[in-house]
Amino acid sequence: MPVTAKERDRMERKIINVSKKRQITIPLKFYKKLGIENEVECSLKDGAIVIRPVCRDASEFSVEILKDLVSRGYSGDELVKQFETQNKNIKIAVSYMREETDAIASGDKKAAKFDDIFDAED
């Protein structure tokens, strides 16, 4: 639902410049108020760009990893060992994905294309 003019007037607003590289600087006041650290999530909603802090904690993937391992029959010490391995693999995969998205954003011709990564499988 679009924001009305009256609602827009009550919101904290700041006009910011966009660089030639499509970069913006988040005003310090907003940065501090939202508790932004080193990542934000960017999405499109109702014709607007929405930027939110990424709130990740160590347990973000933990529950899914544990569910999978338990469903595969792991328990006890073997469950712990497999969990540590899977958790490490997730961190490596996320790091690789960050590097790849940075390469895509910079226009690196050798990088995978957006559709290669996110296109639906047939």
Secondary structure, 3 states (H helix, E strand, C coil): CCCCHHHHHHCCCCCCCCCCCCCCCCCHHHHHHHCCCCCEEEEEECCEEEEEECCCCCCCCHHHHHHHHHHCCCCHHHHHHHHHHHHHHHHHHHHHHHHHHHHHHCCCCCCCCHHHHHCCCC
